[in-house]
Amino acid sequence: FKSGSDVVLPDAQTQIMSLAKILASPAAKGFDILIVGHTDDQPIRHSAAKHPTNWHLSAHRAISVERILAQSTAGLDEKRIAVMGMGSFRPAAPNKPGNGGNPKNRRVEIYIVPAGQIQIASQINP
């Protein structure tokens, strides 16, 4: 992702569509997908109307990847997909001091988990 953007870059789109084909295969039907968005630590400037905070941007990045998976020719069932945003709080690499951020932190992580393992808090018995 470019800084401040939730637009999936073309090379990544191609890779995500390839992943969608694998996830739509019969062998993967017993798994769900969790997409976790992340950002660098730079404040949102140019896209603040769409992404008021890094929390929003990270969630919007995850949603952008979810849309590609669901709208791909493989057409993953959205019931199998969950998204979440982590903001800038779990960097993959240190952010550069000052105005640099770190492109490695502008990412999503895709977790493939056994079906039924992603639950909302209200579904979990204490």
Long-range contacts (C-beta under 8 A, 24 or more apart in sequence): 1-61, 1-106, 1-107, 2-106, 3-40, 3-42, 3-101, 3-103, 3-106, 4-42, 4-44, 4-45, 4-46, 4-47, 4-51, 4-57, 5-47, 6-50, 6-51, 6-57, 6-60, 6-61, 6-63, 6-64, 7-64, 8-64, 8-65, 8-68, 13-68, 16-65, 16-68, 16-69, 16-72, 17-68, 17-72, 17-73, 17-74, 19-69, 19-110, 20-68, 20-69, 20-72, 20-73, 20-74, 20-76, 21-72, 21-73, 21-74, 23-69, 23-74, 23-76, 23-80, 23-112, 24-74, 24-75, 24-76, 28-112, 29-115, 30-114, 30-115, 31-80, 31-112, 31-113, 31-114, 31-115, 32-80, 32-81, 32-82, 32-112, 32-113, 32-114, 32-115, 32-116, 32-117, 32-118, 33-69, 33-76, 33-80, 33-81, 33-82, 33-110, 33-111, 33-112, 33-113, 34-81, 34-82, 34-83, 34-84, 34-110, 34-111, 34-113, 34-118, 35-62, 35-65, 35-66, 35-69, 35-81, 35-82, 35-83, 35-84, 35-108, 35-109, 35-110, 35-111, 36-62, 36-83, 36-84, 36-85, 36-86, 36-108, 36-109, 36-110, 36-111, 37-61, 37-62, 37-63, 37-65, 37-83, 37-84, 37-85, 37-86, 37-107, 37-108, 38-85, 38-86, 38-87, 38-88, 38-90, 38-91, 38-92, 38-105, 38-106, 38-107, 38-108, 38-109, 39-87, 39-88, 39-105, 39-106, 40-88, 40-91, 40-95, 40-101, 40-102, 40-103, 40-105, 40-106, 41-88, 41-91, 41-95, 41-101, 41-105, 42-95, 42-99, 42-101, 53-87, 54-87, 54-88, 55-85, 55-87, 56-85, 57-85, 57-87, 58-85, 58-86, 58-87, 58-88, 59-83, 59-84, 59-85, 60-85, 61-85, 61-106, 61-107, 61-108, 62-108, 65-108, 65-110, 80-115, 82-118
